[in-house]
Amino acid sequence: MGLGKEDGAMLIKAAREAIEHYSEFGEVPSVLKGVDLDQYPEPRGVFVTLKKEGQLRGCIGFPLPMFPLGIAVVKAAVAAAFDDFRFPPLKKEELGGLEIELSVLSVPEQIDVKDPLEYLEKIKIGRDGLIIEYMGHSGLLLPQVPEEQGWDVKEYLEGICIKAGLPAGSWSEDGVVLKSFQAQIFGEEK
């Protein structure tokens, strides 16, 4: 299901309304005033990224299609604002300067290779998000991250390892599972 620009704007609006509702009432809203969540019944993976003055302020989501998209956006938005362990919970006075970005994911698929060096050819910067699983560790980076960081594919692979708490070169070890996914990315209109 490809989403249009209007869908993206509506889902961003839902994310902002959910954050504002939680900020005021301390609960995840089940109904929103401005958005009918039932318009988005298909389960989808989604991440909500929050930025303040261009700096990351929270990012949480669901890599797999666990919830209908509308509900997933609401849950991820509230979690990104109030439950991202890397940041203190969002304060009400931060709401005005908050920028919301939404990444709606395709289902992750394992990247099959015979030799780990094949990853360098198969992974495309700007197209592929990555998930790594190895020795009980896992990590995820959205497709926009390597572009924002100015990484090439090898640096991206090292970055996903570090995100998972693994040594940077772990991507080339036997037993590593690497999955890729794509994302439709929506940002708030200024």
GUSEDO-127343 format. One record per residue (C-alpha): residue number from 0; x, y, z. Coordinates in Angstrom, 1 decimal. Example, Ala and Ser with C-alpha at 12.3 -4.5 7.8 and 13.67 -1.06 7.14 Angstrom:
% residues 2
R   resi        X        Y        Z
R      0     12.3     -4.5      7.8
R      1     13.7     -1.1      7.1
% end
This chain:
% residues 190
R   resi        X        Y        Z
R      0      0.0      0.0      0.0
R      1      1.7      3.2     -1.2
R      2      0.6      6.2      0.8
R      3      0.0      9.6     -0.8
R      4      1.1     13.0      0.5
R      5     -2.3     13.6      2.1
R      6     -2.0     10.3      4.0
R      7      1.4     11.3      5.2
R      8      0.1     14.7      6.4
R      9     -2.9     13.0      8.1
R     10     -0.7     10.5      9.9
R     11      1.7     13.2     11.0
R     12     -1.3     15.1     12.4
R     13     -2.3     11.9     14.2
R     14      1.2     11.6     15.7
R     15      1.2     15.2     16.9
R     16     -2.3     15.0     18.4
R     17     -1.4     11.8     20.2
R     18      1.7     13.4     21.7
R     19     -0.3     16.4     22.8
R     20     -3.1     14.3     24.3
R     21     -0.6     12.2     26.2
R     22      1.2     15.3     27.4
R     23     -2.1     16.7     28.8
R     24     -3.9     13.5     30.1
R     25     -1.1     10.9     30.6
R     26     -2.8      8.3     28.4
R     27     -2.5      7.1     24.9
R     28     -5.6      8.3     23.0
R     29     -7.9      5.7     21.5
R     30     -9.8      8.3     19.4
R     31     -8.4     11.4     17.9
R     32    -10.3     14.6     17.1
R     33     -8.7     15.4     13.8
R     34     -8.0     12.0     12.3
R     35    -10.0      8.8     11.7
R     36     -7.6      6.1     12.5
R     37     -9.9      3.5     10.9
R     38     -8.8      5.0      7.5
R     39     -5.5      3.1      8.0
R     40     -6.5     -0.5      9.0
R     41     -3.6     -2.3      7.2
R     42     -1.0     -3.5      9.6
R     43      2.3     -1.8      8.8
R     44      5.7     -1.3     10.4
R     45      6.3      2.4     11.3
R     46      8.8      4.6     13.1
R     47      8.2      8.1     14.5
R     48     11.3     10.3     14.7
R     49     11.1     13.5     16.8
R     50     13.6     16.3     16.3
R     51     14.1     19.6     18.1
R     52     16.1     22.3     16.4
R     53     17.3     19.6     13.9
R     54     18.6     17.3     16.7
R     55     17.2     13.9     17.4
R     56     14.8     14.1     20.4
R     57     13.3     10.5     20.2
R     58     12.7      7.7     17.7
R     59     10.6      4.6     18.4
R     60      8.6      2.3     16.3
R     61      7.6     -1.1     15.1
R     62      9.8     -2.8     12.5
R     63      7.1     -5.4     11.8
R     64      3.4     -4.9     10.9
R     65      2.0     -5.6     14.4
R     66     -0.8     -3.0     14.5
R     67     -3.1     -1.3     12.0
R     68     -1.1      1.7     10.7
R     69     -3.2      4.4     12.4
R     70     -2.8      2.8     15.8
R     71      0.9      2.0     15.2
R     72      1.5      5.7     14.5
R     73     -0.2      6.8     17.7
R     74      1.6      4.2     19.8
R     75      5.0      5.0     18.3
R     76      4.5      8.7     18.5
R     77      3.7      8.6     22.3
R     78      6.6      6.2     22.9
R     79      9.1      8.3     20.9
R     80      8.0     11.4     23.0
R     81      7.9      9.8     26.4
R     82      9.6      6.4     26.5
R     83     12.8      6.7     24.4
R     84     15.4      5.8     27.1
R     85     18.0      8.0     25.4
R     86     16.1     11.2     26.3
R     87     14.0     12.5     29.2
R     88     10.3     12.5     28.6
R     89      9.1     15.4     26.5
R     90      7.9     18.4     28.4
R     91      4.8     20.3     27.4
R     92      6.8     23.5     26.5
R     93      8.8     21.5     23.9
R     94      5.7     20.7     21.8
R     95      5.9     23.9     19.8
R     96      9.4     23.4     18.5
R     97      9.0     19.6     17.8
R     98      9.5     18.3     14.3
R     99      7.8     15.0     13.5
R    100      9.0     12.6     10.8
R    101      7.2      9.4     10.0
R    102      8.7      6.3      8.3
R    103      6.2      3.7      7.0
R    104      8.1      0.5      6.4
R    105      7.9     -2.4      4.0
R    106      8.2     -5.9      5.6
R    107     11.9     -6.6      6.3
R    108     13.5     -9.3      4.2
R    109     16.7    -11.2      4.8
R    110     19.6    -10.3      2.5
R    111     21.0    -13.6      1.2
R    112     24.7    -13.7      0.5
R    113     27.3    -16.4      0.0
R    114     30.1    -14.0      1.0
R    115     29.6    -11.0      3.4
R    116     31.4     -8.7      0.9
R    117     28.3     -9.1     -1.3
R    118     26.5     -6.9      1.2
R    119     28.5     -4.0     -0.1
R    120     26.9     -4.4     -3.6
R    121     23.4     -5.4     -2.5
R    122     22.7     -2.6      0.1
R    123     21.8      0.8     -1.4
R    124     22.2      4.0      0.6
R    125     19.0      6.0      0.7
R    126     16.9      3.0     -0.3
R    127     17.5      0.3      2.3
R    128     17.0      0.4      6.0
R    129     18.8     -2.4      7.9
R    130     18.1     -4.7     10.8
R    131     21.0     -6.9     12.2
R    132     20.6     -9.9     14.4
R    133     23.6    -11.7     15.9
R    134     24.5    -13.5     19.1
R    135     21.3    -12.2     20.9
R    136     21.9     -8.6     19.8
R    137     19.8     -6.7     17.3
R    138     19.6     -3.2     15.9
R    139     17.8     -1.2     13.3
R    140     18.7      1.9     11.3
R    141     16.2      3.7      9.1
R    142     17.1      4.3      5.4
R    143     17.6      8.0      6.0
R    144     20.3      7.5      8.7
R    145     23.3      6.8      6.4
R    146     22.4      9.7      4.2
R    147     22.2     12.0      7.2
R    148     25.5     10.7      8.5
R    149     27.2     10.8      5.1
R    150     28.1      7.1      5.3
R    151     29.0      4.7      2.6
R    152     27.7      1.1      2.7
R    153     30.7     -0.2      4.8
R    154     30.2      2.6      7.3
R    155     26.5      1.9      7.3
R    156     27.2     -1.8      8.1
R    157     29.6     -0.7     10.9
R    158     26.9      1.7     12.2
R    159     24.2     -1.0     12.4
R    160     26.6     -3.2     14.3
R    161     27.4     -0.5     16.8
R    162     23.7      0.3     17.2
R    163     23.1     -3.3     18.1
R    164     25.9     -3.2     20.7
R    165     28.3     -5.3     18.6
R    166     31.8     -4.6     17.4
R    167     31.8     -2.6     14.1
R    168     33.1     -5.5     11.9
R    169     30.5     -8.0     13.2
R    170     28.5     -7.7      9.9
R    171     31.0    -10.0      8.2
R    172     30.8    -12.8     10.8
R    173     29.2    -16.2     10.2
R    174     25.7    -16.4     11.6
R    175     24.9    -12.7     11.2
R    176     21.3    -12.1      9.9
R    177     20.9     -8.9      7.9
R    178     17.5     -7.8      6.7
R    179     16.6     -4.8      4.6
R    180     13.4     -2.8      4.3
R    181     12.3      0.4      2.5
R    182     10.4      3.3      3.9
R    183      8.0      6.0      2.8
R    184      9.1      9.0      4.7
R    185      6.9     11.9      5.6
R    186      7.8     15.1      7.4
R    187      5.7     18.0      8.7
R    188      5.0     20.8      6.4
R    189      6.5     24.1      7.7
% end
